[in-house]
């Protein structure tokens, strides 16, 4: 089977990840139109992109109706909440090709306890962990881990938009995090969503996203996300304040080995359970001195990693998404000219800097005017909108937590970082927040090694 591009694609979602997907798919040969539900004014401004503003991304019936009405050939689901709501299940039941796992398979993200269970059964290495419905048992396990001298990680089991994780340097911090998660415990404690306690691993994080068809996996280039709000990895956790690719400590060509160690065993175990995974399986890894360890899985494209990864791709993405949706990645690989099971990147690097509204990640302030967008774009940056709206006068305003992703491209990481920083400097809004060190650490390490 030769790779076939979808001529009409529907993307579910409205954030920066969905903007990047729409930008990429609409620019590829063979595609006539990209629809986004509900999308945004900014996403709809891309050539060959149209938004379906009134469609609820959490309503399976509404998405199925929109896909049928628009005669789309492929639906790509962006947000994790849509997956958990069963949107992919409804589309498959209606006979519509969809890139996104079932709600059952998406539990790899929606339940951290389930992810540990599957990884253990698949023989995939994860951090030592315990899953608890009882506060006292959780605190006892945390004390046991802390006695080993390392830090702890306390996680809410369910979806938390990337913010349900507390990294603790001490047992006191872990106890406070555990108490906070159990603060709303029901009278019947066993009904409380579980809390996951993990050992804290030392190393650097990396994200490897693979397109999966239930059995086979094809990797995208690795990237590194920055979760903390402030420079130097300080401040509260967020959904992600920036990303860069490639990684000096995880070359693109090592992705194949990671597929064998993580994605393929997980896919095999999920298929064995009768819940095959078709969609983007995101492995969040810790690169330790003893090798990579799985921290968590997401069941969709990462945000902001997608904004940094897609501009690096040397091939069209749409045909691979369609092949995965139909369960035909193996056939597509056999008929393609790519080596191994990874999409080849373009030369160079990308850096994505996230700009967040005042008050994020607590209570983001909406309605602030945003200036400098045209100037940033004129400098060659890609500006993907995550949480903006345009008022009747044409003014773009904040309308979410993470507002924009500004992506710089360059011959190397230093050049990409310079381009992203210069463009981000042009964008202004009252109280706008951003980090100034995205992609800086590997450059410092490289400079130190050269002295």
N, C-alpha and C positions, 0 to 999 in steps of 0.2 A: 504493500500500500504506500503510495507516495503521499507526502504531507499535503493536506488540503486546508486552506485558510477559511475560517468562517466569514461569510459575507456580511452577516448581521449579528452583532453580539450585544447582549444585555448585561451590564455590570450592576450588581446590587450594592448600594452604599452611597456615601456622599462625602467621604473624607479625603485626606491627602493620598492615601494608598489607592483609592478608586480613581482619583484624578490622574495619578501616574499610570495606572492601567489603561484608562481611556486615552491618554496621550499616546501611549505606546501602540495600542491596538489600532487606533484610528490612523496612524501614520504608516501602517504596514500594507504591502501590496495584497490585493485580493479582497480587502475589506471595504464594503460600501458605506456602512454606517455603524456607529457605536451608540447604544442607548444606555443611559444611566438612571437608575431609580433609587432614591429620588434625585440624586445628583445635586448640583448647585449651579448658580449662575456662572461661576468661574469655570467649572468643568464644561458646561454647555458652550462656552466661548471657544473651545478647541475645535479646529476644523473637522467636519464629518462626525461631530458628537451632538446628540440631542438628549435633553433630560426629560424624564417622566416625573414631574414634580409631585404629583398627587399620589404616588404609589408608596405604600408603607413597606419598608424593607423587612419588617418583622411579621408581615402577614403572608403566609404561604399562598393562600388563594389569590391574593392580589398580584403576587409575582407571577403565578402561573397564568392568570388572565392577561397580564401585560405581555408575557412571552408569546402567548398564542395570538393576541391581537396584532402584535408587531411582527409575527412570523420570524422570530429569531432562530438562528441555528445553534447558538451556544449561550448559556447563562453562566457568568462568572460571579461567584458570591464573595464579597469583600469582608464584611464584619463578622466577628465571631458570634455576635448575638443572633444574627440571621441564621447561622448554622444551627445553633442551639434551639432555635424556634422551629426547626424542621423544614426550612425553605427548600433545601436540596432534596429531601425526601418527597415533598409534594411535586417538585419538578420531575423527578425520575418516575414517579407514579403516573404522571401525565405524559410520559414518553418524550420529554424534552431534555436534550443533552445539557448537563450541568457540570461545571468544574467546581466542586465543593463537596465535602463528605456528608454522609448522613448524620443526623443528630446523635445516633449511637456511636459512630466512629469519631465524631467531633468531641466526644467525652475525653479524648486525649488532651484537649485543652480545657474543657468546661469542668473537668474533675482532675485535680492533681493527684488525688489518691488513685484514681483509675489509671492514670499514666504510669505511676509507680507499679501498679499491679501488672499491667501489660508488659512493661519493660522487664520486670523480674521474670515473668514467664518466657519472654523472648531472649533472655540472657544478655540484655543490654545494660551496660554499666551506668548506674546512677548513684547519687550520694546516699549514704545511709540515712534512713528516714523511718518515721513512725506516723501512723494516721490515728487520730483520736477524736472521739465524741465527748470525752470527759475531760474537764479542765484539770483535775488533779492528776490524772494519768499523763496528760500532756506535759504538765510541769515536772513530773517525776522523770519522764523520758528526757526532757530538756536538761535537767540536772545531771543525768547520766552522761549525755553527750558533752556537756560543759566540763565534766570532770576530766575529760581527755585533753583539756587545754585549748581546744579550738573554739571558734565562734559557732553561732547557730543561725538558722534561717527559719522564720515562722511564716507560713503561707496559709491564706484562705483557700479552701478547696475549690471554690467555684470561680466564675468569671469575675474579674475585677479591673478590666481595662488596663492591664499591665501594672496595677498599683497595689495589688493585694499581697505584697511581699515585704517583710521586714527583715533586714540583715542586721544581726545582733552581735556586738562584740563581747557581751557579758551575759551571764544568767539573769541578772536583774532586768536587762533590756528585753530578754526573751520572755520573762514572766509578764512584763507589762504588755508585750505584744499579744501573748496568749490571752491575758485577761481581757484585752480590748476585743479580740475576736469572739470570745465567749460572752461578751457583755449582754448580748441579746438572746442568750440561751433560753430556749423554751422550757416550760415546766417539765415536760418529758425530755430529759437530756439526750436520750438516744435519737431524738428527731432533729437535733442540731446538726447542721452541716459540719462535716469533719474538719479538723485543723491538722495540717501537715507540719511536722517538725523535722528539719533536715540538718545534717552536719554542714558546716560552712566550708566550702572548698577554696583553695588558693589557686590563683591563676588569672587568666584573662578570658573574657567571654567572647564567643563567636556565634554567629547565626548562619545555619545552612538550611536553605529552603529547597525542597525538591518537589517537582510535579509528579504526582503518583496516580496510577490507574487501577489500584487495588492490589497489584502484584509487583509491577516494575516502577522504578523511580528514575527521574532525570533531574540532575542538580542544576541550580542557578549558582552564580558566583557567590562565595561567602561574603559576609558583611559583619560589621561590628556596630552594635547599638549602644547608646549611652542613656541609661535609665534615670539617673539622678538629675534633679532640677538645676543644680549649680555647678560651676567649674570645679574641677578636682574631685568629681564624684561626691559632692556634698549636697545636703538638702534632702527633701523627701523624694521617694520614688515617683516616677511619672509613667506615662505610656511610651515615652521615648523622646529625648531631646535632640537627637541627631544620630547620624550613622555615616560610615565610610566603607569603601571597597576599592581595591583589594586589600587584603590583610598581609602585612609583612611576615607575621608568624603563622599564617595558614594560607599558603599559595593556592591559587585557583585549581591547579591540577591535582591537589590532594583530596578534592571533593569525592572522587570515586571511592577512595578508601573509607571515607566517612559514611558513604551510602551503605557499604558492606557492614560497617560496625553498628550503625544506628537505624537508618530508614528501612532497609530491606528486612531485618529481623522483626521490626515493629509491624511492618506491612504483613509479613507472614503470620504473625500471631493474631492480628486483627482479622485477617481472612479466615484463619482457623476457627475463630469465634463466631464466624458468620456475619461480621461487620466490616467488609472490605472498605479500604480508605481510598477514595477518589477525590483528589484535590491537592492543595499545597500543604505538605507536612513539614513544619518548621521545627528543626532541632536546635534548641538553645543549648550551647555547649560551654563547658569550662575547660580551657586548655591548661591542664595541670602538669606538674613535673613528671607525673606518671602516665601521661597521655590524656586524651579528651574524655570527658565525662558528661553524660546527659544531665542538664539541669531541669529542663521542662520541654514540653512539646506545645506548639500551637497548631491549630487546624486550618490555617489560612496564611495568606501572604502577610509578612510582618509590616509594621508601620512604626518607624520611618525607613526600615531597610529596603522596602520595595522602591521607594523614591530614589535610593542610591543605586540599587541593582539594575533596574530596567534600562537606564541610559547606557549601561555598559554592554548590553547584549548585542552580539554581532548578527543574530538571526531574528527572524520574526517569531514572536511569542504565540500568536493566535493559533497556528497549526498544531503546536504542541499541546496547548490547552484543550483543543478539540479532540486530539488523539487520546489524551488522558481521560476525557469525559466518556469516550466510547470504549475505554479499556484496551487501547491499541498502541500503547507506547512501545512495547516490544517490537511490533511490526514496523512502527515508524522509525525506531532506531536502526533496524536491520536495513531499511531502504534509504537511510540518510547517509551523508558523508562525514558526520561528526565522529570524532574518536571517543570511545568510551560512552559514558552516560551523563554527560554534562554539556550544557549549552556554552559554546565558546564566547568569550568576552572580546570586546574591542580593546585595542591598546589604550593605556591611560588609566585614570582613576576618577572617582567621584566622591564628593563630600556633601552631605545633606545636613543643613542646620535648621532646626525647628524653632519657630517663633511662637511663643505662647502668650495668651491674654493675661492681663493683670488678675491676680488672685488664683491662678492655676498653680497646683492641682487641687486646691480646695474648692473655692467658689469662683469660677472665672467670671470676669466682668464682661458683659456684652454691650455692643453698641458703640464702641470707640472707633473713630475714623482711622483708617490705615492709609498712609501716604508712601510714595516712593516705589510702588509696584512696577510702574512702567519703566522707571529708571533702572531697577534691578534687572528686568527682562532685557532691556537694551544693552546691558553689559554681557549678555550671553548666558545668564543663569536661567535655569528652569525653576519656575515658581509654582508649586503645587498647593492648591487651597484645601485646607482641612476643616476650617471652621470660620467661614466668612459669609456675609450676605451683602447684597448691593441694594441701597435704598432708592427711592423714587428719583432722587437727584443724581444717581450714578455713583454715589460715594460708597466705597467698599468699607464695611465695618466688621468688627469682631463679632463672632456668633458661636463661640465654642471655646474649648480649653486650648488645645494646640491649634493654632490659627493657620500657619503656613509652613511649608518646607521649601527652603531655598537650596537648590542643588548646583554646585559648581563642578565643572569638568576640566581636566587638565592632563598634561602628559604624564604626570606623576602625582603622588598624594600631596606634595607641597604646593604644586600649581593648582590642583583642584581645591585645596583648602583656601588658598589665596583668593580664588575666584568666588567661592561661596561666601567668604567673609566680606569681601568688598561689596557684593550684591546685597547681603543681609544688612550691611551698614546703611544702605540707602533706604531701607524700609523703616517707617516710624509709626508708632501708635502710643497713646498714653499708657504707661505701665507695662509696655511690651517686654517680655522676658526671653532670654536666650542664653545659651552657653557660648563661650568664646574659645573653648579648647577641643572642639570636635576634630578628631584626626590629628591632634597635636602630639600626643604621647609617643607614637612610633617615630615621629620626626625628631623628638628629643632624644630617644634611645639611639637612633641612627647617628645623630650628631655626636653623642657621647662616645659611641663606638669608634668614631673616626678620629678622636683626639688621642 
